[in-house]
Amino acid sequence: MVAVTDSTLGVSLNASITLAGRGTPVPCLDPFGFIAPCGELMIFLQSYFDESGKCASHDDNIISFCGFVSSVDKWRACWDEWDRLLFNYELPEIKAHHVLRYRRAMTQKMPAIGIDARVEALKPFVDAIRQSIGFGVAVTLDCIAYRNLSEADRNVLGEPHYWAFRQAFLLIKQWAEHRYVKFMPDVQVSMCCDQEERYSVECLKLFIKLRKEQPEMRKRFVSIAFGDDKAFFQLQAADLLASLARQESAQRFHSAAFDMKPLYDLMFTDDSQLTPIASKFMDGTLLSGAARAAREERKTKKPAARKG
C-alpha cells in the first residue's frame, strides 16, 4: 500500500488500499477523495459511467448513459463486498451481456441458470452498490421516437448521444448539489467513462462542448478520463445499470421482452435507506417537449446577445 500523509489536513491520502487476506488494491481513478485548494477542504466526487446501445444502428431502439457518483471512501466500502463476491463466484468481472444471459452458466462454481437463480446470484452485487454509493443516474433515449421527430426538432436537439449525455450531466449536477453542497459548497465532480476508441473520443468532445456551452457546468465538472472496466469495478457497476435501464425502456416504449426485470426492480427500488437512482427515460413526448424548450431558450438568448 502506498500512502501519503498530509499533515495540514491530518488525513492519510492512500493511492491504493490493500485488503486483508486478498492483497487486492482498491481501483480508484484519483487517490484524493478530498482536496484542499487554498487550504480549504472540499469534497471531490468520482463518477463512473457507461453507455449501452447505438442510436445510429437500426438494430438498437434504445440508448442509455448511466452510472454512479460517490466519494472515494464510499467507493472503497463498495469494493470490499464487490471483490469478495467476485472471488467467491470465481468471476473475473461483471459484464452485463454475460451475467444477464440466465440460460447460460455464469461460472462453473456459480452457474445460477434460470431467471430466479440468476437474480438471486446478482442481488448481492446490487446490494453492495445501493448500500454504499452516493447516488446513481440513469438516462435513456428512444431512438425510434427520435428518428420520428420532425427535422426541425432533431436539428434543435442535436445528436441523440449528446442529448442523453447532457441530461445525465444535469442530473449529476442536481443531485451532487442536493446531497453535498449544504456541507461543501464547492463540491466538484470527476468523470470516468468506459474506454472504447470511438466512444471515448465522442465522450471527450461532448464533455468539452457541454462545459463550453454551459458555464455552470465548468464549476462542478473538472475532469474526464477513460478506463478499462476490467480494472475499474465502478465501470462494471455502471455497465450493469446501463443494460438494465436500456432493457426497461425497451419494454416500456416498445413492449420488448425483459426477463431480468426482477433485477431491474431490485436496482431501482425506491427506499430512503438505499442509494437513490435519478432516472430520465426519454420517449417521443419528452423529446418533443425538450425541443420546444430548447427553441424557447434560444429565443431568449438572442435578444440578450444583440443587446450586448
LOPAMI-758251 format. One record per residue (C-alpha): residue number from 0; x, y, z. Coordinates in nm, 2 decimals, m for minus. Example, Ala and Ser with C-alpha at 12.3 -4.5 7.8 and 13.67 -1.06 7.14 Angstrom:
BEGIN
+------+--------+--------+--------+
| bafi |     px |     py |     pz |
+------+--------+--------+--------+
|    0 |   1.23 |  m0.45 |   0.78 |
|    1 |   1.37 |  m0.11 |   0.71 |
+------+--------+--------+--------+
This chain:
BEGIN
+------+--------+--------+--------+
| bafi |     px |     py |     pz |
+------+--------+--------+--------+
|    0 |   0.00 |   0.00 |   0.00 |
|    1 |   0.13 |   0.35 |  m0.09 |
|    2 |   0.02 |   0.62 |   0.14 |
|    3 |   0.10 |   0.99 |   0.17 |
|    4 |   0.00 |   1.18 |   0.48 |
|    5 |  m0.10 |   1.54 |   0.46 |
|    6 |  m0.01 |   1.70 |   0.79 |
|    7 |  m0.21 |   2.01 |   0.71 |
|    8 |  m0.53 |   1.81 |   0.68 |
|    9 |  m0.44 |   1.54 |   0.93 |
|   10 |  m0.55 |   1.27 |   0.69 |
|   11 |  m0.39 |   0.98 |   0.51 |
|   12 |  m0.43 |   1.00 |   0.13 |
|   13 |  m0.40 |   0.65 |   0.00 |
|   14 |  m0.30 |   0.58 |  m0.36 |
|   15 |  m0.42 |   0.23 |  m0.30 |
|   16 |  m0.57 |   0.02 |  m0.02 |
|   17 |  m0.46 |  m0.34 |   0.03 |
|   18 |  m0.74 |  m0.56 |   0.15 |
|   19 |  m0.66 |  m0.80 |   0.43 |
|   20 |  m0.62 |  m1.16 |   0.31 |
|   21 |  m0.66 |  m1.08 |  m0.06 |
|   22 |  m0.39 |  m0.82 |  m0.13 |
|   23 |  m0.62 |  m0.66 |  m0.38 |
|   24 |  m0.58 |  m0.29 |  m0.44 |
|   25 |  m0.90 |  m0.08 |  m0.45 |
|   26 |  m0.92 |   0.07 |  m0.80 |
|   27 |  m0.95 |   0.44 |  m0.78 |
|   28 |  m0.92 |   0.69 |  m1.07 |
|   29 |  m0.77 |   0.96 |  m0.84 |
|   30 |  m0.63 |   0.88 |  m0.49 |
|   31 |  m0.77 |   1.20 |  m0.34 |
|   32 |  m1.12 |   1.18 |  m0.22 |
|   33 |  m1.07 |   1.52 |  m0.06 |
|   34 |  m0.87 |   1.80 |  m0.20 |
|   35 |  m0.76 |   2.13 |  m0.03 |
|   36 |  m0.73 |   2.43 |  m0.27 |
|   37 |  m0.61 |   2.74 |  m0.08 |
|   38 |  m0.60 |   2.54 |   0.24 |
|   39 |  m0.98 |   2.48 |   0.24 |
|   40 |  m1.11 |   2.12 |   0.25 |
|   41 |  m1.36 |   2.03 |  m0.03 |
|   42 |  m1.53 |   1.71 |  m0.15 |
|   43 |  m1.41 |   1.56 |  m0.48 |
|   44 |  m1.67 |   1.32 |  m0.61 |
|   45 |  m1.58 |   1.05 |  m0.86 |
|   46 |  m1.84 |   0.94 |  m1.12 |
|   47 |  m1.82 |   0.63 |  m1.34 |
|   48 |  m2.05 |   0.60 |  m1.64 |
|   49 |  m2.11 |   0.36 |  m1.93 |
|   50 |  m2.32 |   0.37 |  m2.25 |
|   51 |  m2.54 |   0.09 |  m2.38 |
|   52 |  m2.68 |   0.09 |  m2.74 |
|   53 |  m2.60 |   0.28 |  m3.05 |
|   54 |  m2.87 |   0.51 |  m3.20 |
|   55 |  m2.70 |   0.51 |  m3.54 |
|   56 |  m2.78 |   0.14 |  m3.56 |
|   57 |  m3.13 |   0.05 |  m3.66 |
|   58 |  m3.08 |  m0.27 |  m3.45 |
|   59 |  m3.08 |  m0.06 |  m3.13 |
|   60 |  m3.41 |   0.10 |  m3.04 |
|   61 |  m3.28 |   0.25 |  m2.71 |
|   62 |  m2.95 |   0.41 |  m2.59 |
|   63 |  m2.86 |   0.46 |  m2.23 |
|   64 |  m2.60 |   0.66 |  m2.04 |
|   65 |  m2.58 |   0.55 |  m1.68 |
|   66 |  m2.35 |   0.54 |  m1.38 |
|   67 |  m2.28 |   0.61 |  m1.02 |
|   68 |  m2.14 |   0.91 |  m0.83 |
|   69 |  m1.97 |   0.89 |  m0.49 |
|   70 |  m1.68 |   1.00 |  m0.27 |
|   71 |  m1.37 |   0.77 |  m0.26 |
|   72 |  m1.45 |   0.64 |   0.09 |
|   73 |  m1.79 |   0.52 |  m0.03 |
|   74 |  m1.64 |   0.35 |  m0.34 |
|   75 |  m1.39 |   0.17 |  m0.11 |
|   76 |  m1.67 |   0.04 |   0.11 |
|   77 |  m1.85 |  m0.10 |  m0.20 |
|   78 |  m1.53 |  m0.25 |  m0.34 |
|   79 |  m1.48 |  m0.46 |  m0.03 |
|   80 |  m1.80 |  m0.65 |  m0.09 |
|   81 |  m1.78 |  m0.65 |  m0.47 |
|   82 |  m1.43 |  m0.80 |  m0.47 |
|   83 |  m1.54 |  m1.06 |  m0.21 |
|   84 |  m1.83 |  m1.17 |  m0.44 |
|   85 |  m1.61 |  m1.19 |  m0.75 |
|   86 |  m1.37 |  m1.41 |  m0.56 |
|   87 |  m1.64 |  m1.63 |  m0.41 |
|   88 |  m1.81 |  m1.68 |  m0.75 |
|   89 |  m1.48 |  m1.73 |  m0.93 |
|   90 |  m1.60 |  m1.45 |  m1.16 |
|   91 |  m1.32 |  m1.23 |  m1.31 |
|   92 |  m1.55 |  m0.93 |  m1.37 |
|   93 |  m1.91 |  m0.83 |  m1.41 |
|   94 |  m2.00 |  m0.79 |  m1.78 |
|   95 |  m2.38 |  m0.72 |  m1.82 |
|   96 |  m2.40 |  m0.90 |  m2.16 |
|   97 |  m2.26 |  m1.21 |  m1.99 |
|   98 |  m2.42 |  m1.22 |  m1.65 |
|   99 |  m2.77 |  m1.13 |  m1.77 |
|  100 |  m2.78 |  m1.43 |  m2.00 |
|  101 |  m2.95 |  m1.65 |  m1.75 |
|  102 |  m2.98 |  m1.96 |  m1.98 |
|  103 |  m2.60 |  m2.00 |  m1.97 |
|  104 |  m2.39 |  m2.08 |  m1.66 |
|  105 |  m2.25 |  m1.77 |  m1.50 |
|  106 |  m1.94 |  m1.96 |  m1.37 |
|  107 |  m1.87 |  m2.32 |  m1.30 |
|  108 |  m1.88 |  m2.25 |  m0.93 |
|  109 |  m2.20 |  m2.04 |  m0.95 |
|  110 |  m2.39 |  m2.15 |  m1.26 |
|  111 |  m2.72 |  m1.98 |  m1.15 |
|  112 |  m2.91 |  m2.10 |  m1.45 |
|  113 |  m3.27 |  m1.96 |  m1.48 |
|  114 |  m3.42 |  m1.62 |  m1.41 |
|  115 |  m3.48 |  m1.67 |  m1.03 |
|  116 |  m3.14 |  m1.82 |  m0.97 |
|  117 |  m2.96 |  m1.55 |  m1.17 |
|  118 |  m3.14 |  m1.27 |  m0.99 |
|  119 |  m3.06 |  m1.43 |  m0.66 |
|  120 |  m2.69 |  m1.46 |  m0.76 |
|  121 |  m2.66 |  m1.10 |  m0.88 |
|  122 |  m2.86 |  m0.95 |  m0.59 |
|  123 |  m2.56 |  m0.92 |  m0.36 |
|  124 |  m2.38 |  m0.70 |  m0.62 |
|  125 |  m2.69 |  m0.47 |  m0.64 |
|  126 |  m2.70 |  m0.46 |  m0.26 |
|  127 |  m2.33 |  m0.37 |  m0.25 |
|  128 |  m2.40 |  m0.07 |  m0.47 |
|  129 |  m2.71 |   0.05 |  m0.31 |
|  130 |  m2.59 |   0.02 |   0.04 |
|  131 |  m2.27 |   0.21 |  m0.02 |
|  132 |  m2.27 |   0.45 |  m0.31 |
|  133 |  m2.37 |   0.82 |  m0.30 |
|  134 |  m2.63 |   0.82 |  m0.59 |
|  135 |  m2.69 |   0.68 |  m0.94 |
|  136 |  m2.81 |   0.84 |  m1.26 |
|  137 |  m2.98 |   0.66 |  m1.55 |
|  138 |  m3.07 |   0.83 |  m1.87 |
|  139 |  m3.22 |   0.65 |  m2.17 |
|  140 |  m3.34 |   0.78 |  m2.51 |
|  141 |  m3.59 |   0.62 |  m2.75 |
|  142 |  m3.41 |   0.61 |  m3.09 |
|  143 |  m3.72 |   0.53 |  m3.28 |
|  144 |  m3.90 |   0.83 |  m3.13 |
|  145 |  m3.60 |   1.05 |  m3.20 |
|  146 |  m3.59 |   0.94 |  m3.57 |
|  147 |  m3.97 |   1.01 |  m3.60 |
|  148 |  m3.93 |   1.37 |  m3.47 |
|  149 |  m3.96 |   1.65 |  m3.73 |
|  150 |  m3.64 |   1.76 |  m3.89 |
|  151 |  m3.67 |   2.09 |  m3.70 |
|  152 |  m3.69 |   1.91 |  m3.37 |
|  153 |  m3.39 |   1.69 |  m3.45 |
|  154 |  m3.19 |   1.99 |  m3.55 |
|  155 |  m3.26 |   2.18 |  m3.23 |
|  156 |  m3.19 |   1.87 |  m3.01 |
|  157 |  m2.87 |   1.78 |  m3.20 |
|  158 |  m2.71 |   1.44 |  m3.19 |
|  159 |  m2.90 |   1.20 |  m2.97 |
|  160 |  m2.60 |   1.08 |  m2.77 |
|  161 |  m2.51 |   1.44 |  m2.69 |
|  162 |  m2.87 |   1.49 |  m2.56 |
|  163 |  m2.85 |   1.18 |  m2.34 |
|  164 |  m2.50 |   1.28 |  m2.22 |
|  165 |  m2.63 |   1.63 |  m2.14 |
|  166 |  m2.93 |   1.51 |  m1.94 |
|  167 |  m2.71 |   1.28 |  m1.74 |
|  168 |  m2.48 |   1.57 |  m1.65 |
|  169 |  m2.77 |   1.79 |  m1.55 |
|  170 |  m2.89 |   1.51 |  m1.32 |
|  171 |  m2.54 |   1.46 |  m1.17 |
|  172 |  m2.52 |   1.83 |  m1.10 |
|  173 |  m2.86 |   1.85 |  m0.95 |
|  174 |  m2.81 |   1.55 |  m0.72 |
|  175 |  m2.45 |   1.64 |  m0.62 |
|  176 |  m2.57 |   1.99 |  m0.52 |
|  177 |  m2.87 |   1.84 |  m0.34 |
|  178 |  m2.67 |   1.59 |  m0.14 |
|  179 |  m2.34 |   1.76 |  m0.08 |
|  180 |  m2.35 |   2.14 |  m0.13 |
|  181 |  m2.50 |   2.21 |   0.20 |
|  182 |  m2.19 |   2.06 |   0.36 |
|  183 |  m1.93 |   2.15 |   0.10 |
|  184 |  m2.05 |   2.44 |  m0.14 |
|  185 |  m1.76 |   2.39 |  m0.38 |
|  186 |  m1.81 |   2.02 |  m0.44 |
|  187 |  m1.66 |   1.91 |  m0.77 |
|  188 |  m1.70 |   1.60 |  m0.99 |
|  189 |  m1.46 |   1.40 |  m1.20 |
|  190 |  m1.60 |   1.17 |  m1.47 |
|  191 |  m1.46 |   0.83 |  m1.59 |
|  192 |  m1.62 |   0.65 |  m1.88 |
|  193 |  m1.56 |   0.31 |  m2.02 |
|  194 |  m1.28 |   0.30 |  m2.26 |
|  195 |  m1.37 |   0.24 |  m2.62 |
|  196 |  m1.19 |   0.41 |  m2.91 |
|  197 |  m1.49 |   0.57 |  m3.09 |
|  198 |  m1.70 |   0.61 |  m2.78 |
|  199 |  m1.41 |   0.77 |  m2.58 |
|  200 |  m1.34 |   1.03 |  m2.85 |
|  201 |  m1.71 |   1.12 |  m2.87 |
|  202 |  m1.74 |   1.15 |  m2.49 |
|  203 |  m1.44 |   1.38 |  m2.48 |
|  204 |  m1.59 |   1.60 |  m2.75 |
|  205 |  m1.93 |   1.61 |  m2.57 |
|  206 |  m1.77 |   1.69 |  m2.24 |
|  207 |  m1.58 |   1.99 |  m2.39 |
|  208 |  m1.89 |   2.11 |  m2.57 |
|  209 |  m2.10 |   2.09 |  m2.26 |
|  210 |  m1.86 |   2.28 |  m2.05 |
|  211 |  m1.82 |   2.54 |  m2.32 |
|  212 |  m2.19 |   2.59 |  m2.37 |
|  213 |  m2.29 |   2.59 |  m2.01 |
|  214 |  m2.06 |   2.79 |  m1.78 |
|  215 |  m2.22 |   2.65 |  m1.46 |
|  216 |  m2.10 |   2.30 |  m1.56 |
|  217 |  m1.74 |   2.42 |  m1.56 |
|  218 |  m1.77 |   2.48 |  m1.19 |
|  219 |  m1.88 |   2.13 |  m1.10 |
|  220 |  m1.72 |   1.91 |  m1.36 |
|  221 |  m1.34 |   1.93 |  m1.36 |
|  222 |  m1.21 |   1.63 |  m1.55 |
|  223 |  m1.30 |   1.34 |  m1.77 |
|  224 |  m1.10 |   1.02 |  m1.81 |
|  225 |  m1.14 |   0.67 |  m1.96 |
|  226 |  m1.07 |   0.34 |  m1.81 |
|  227 |  m1.08 |  m0.03 |  m1.88 |
|  228 |  m1.37 |  m0.19 |  m1.70 |
|  229 |  m1.16 |  m0.49 |  m1.62 |
|  230 |  m0.96 |  m0.26 |  m1.39 |
|  231 |  m1.24 |  m0.05 |  m1.25 |
|  232 |  m1.53 |  m0.23 |  m1.08 |
|  233 |  m1.71 |   0.10 |  m1.08 |
|  234 |  m1.74 |   0.08 |  m1.46 |
|  235 |  m1.87 |  m0.27 |  m1.42 |
|  236 |  m2.15 |  m0.14 |  m1.19 |
|  237 |  m2.22 |   0.13 |  m1.45 |
|  238 |  m2.24 |  m0.13 |  m1.73 |
|  239 |  m2.49 |  m0.33 |  m1.53 |
|  240 |  m2.71 |  m0.02 |  m1.46 |
|  241 |  m2.69 |   0.09 |  m1.83 |
|  242 |  m2.80 |  m0.25 |  m1.96 |
|  243 |  m3.09 |  m0.28 |  m1.71 |
|  244 |  m3.21 |   0.07 |  m1.78 |
|  245 |  m3.20 |   0.02 |  m2.16 |
|  246 |  m3.39 |  m0.30 |  m2.14 |
|  247 |  m3.65 |  m0.15 |  m1.91 |
|  248 |  m3.70 |   0.14 |  m2.15 |
|  249 |  m3.73 |  m0.10 |  m2.45 |
|  250 |  m4.01 |  m0.28 |  m2.26 |
|  251 |  m4.19 |   0.05 |  m2.17 |
|  252 |  m4.17 |   0.21 |  m2.51 |
|  253 |  m4.18 |  m0.09 |  m2.74 |
|  254 |  m4.32 |  m0.38 |  m2.53 |
|  255 |  m3.99 |  m0.57 |  m2.57 |
|  256 |  m3.93 |  m0.88 |  m2.36 |
|  257 |  m3.74 |  m0.82 |  m2.03 |
|  258 |  m3.69 |  m1.14 |  m1.84 |
|  259 |  m3.45 |  m0.99 |  m1.60 |
|  260 |  m3.68 |  m0.72 |  m1.49 |
|  261 |  m3.68 |  m0.85 |  m1.13 |
|  262 |  m3.31 |  m0.75 |  m1.11 |
|  263 |  m3.41 |  m0.40 |  m1.25 |
|  264 |  m3.67 |  m0.37 |  m0.98 |
|  265 |  m3.41 |  m0.45 |  m0.71 |
|  266 |  m3.17 |  m0.19 |  m0.86 |
|  267 |  m3.44 |   0.08 |  m0.88 |
|  268 |  m3.63 |   0.00 |  m0.56 |
|  269 |  m3.75 |   0.33 |  m0.40 |
|  270 |  m3.61 |   0.31 |  m0.05 |
|  271 |  m3.49 |   0.61 |   0.15 |
|  272 |  m3.23 |   0.38 |   0.32 |
|  273 |  m3.07 |   0.29 |  m0.01 |
|  274 |  m2.87 |   0.47 |  m0.27 |
|  275 |  m3.11 |   0.68 |  m0.48 |
|  276 |  m3.11 |   0.65 |  m0.86 |
|  277 |  m3.23 |   0.95 |  m1.05 |
|  278 |  m3.37 |   0.84 |  m1.39 |
|  279 |  m3.49 |   1.01 |  m1.70 |
|  280 |  m3.64 |   0.78 |  m1.97 |
|  281 |  m3.70 |   1.00 |  m2.28 |
|  282 |  m3.98 |   0.89 |  m2.51 |
|  283 |  m4.12 |   1.09 |  m2.80 |
|  284 |  m4.33 |   1.32 |  m2.57 |
|  285 |  m4.03 |   1.42 |  m2.36 |
|  286 |  m3.81 |   1.47 |  m2.67 |
|  287 |  m4.07 |   1.69 |  m2.84 |
|  288 |  m4.10 |   1.89 |  m2.52 |
|  289 |  m3.73 |   1.92 |  m2.49 |
|  290 |  m3.71 |   2.05 |  m2.85 |
|  291 |  m3.97 |   2.32 |  m2.77 |
|  292 |  m3.79 |   2.42 |  m2.46 |
|  293 |  m3.46 |   2.44 |  m2.65 |
|  294 |  m3.61 |   2.67 |  m2.91 |
|  295 |  m3.76 |   2.90 |  m2.64 |
|  296 |  m3.42 |   2.91 |  m2.47 |
|  297 |  m3.25 |   3.01 |  m2.79 |
|  298 |  m3.51 |   3.29 |  m2.85 |
|  299 |  m3.44 |   3.44 |  m2.50 |
|  300 |  m3.07 |   3.43 |  m2.56 |
|  301 |  m3.07 |   3.60 |  m2.90 |
|  302 |  m3.21 |   3.94 |  m2.78 |
|  303 |  m2.96 |   3.94 |  m2.49 |
|  304 |  m2.68 |   3.87 |  m2.73 |
|  305 |  m2.79 |   4.16 |  m2.96 |
|  306 |  m2.82 |   4.40 |  m2.67 |
|  307 |  m2.47 |   4.31 |  m2.56 |
+------+--------+--------+--------+
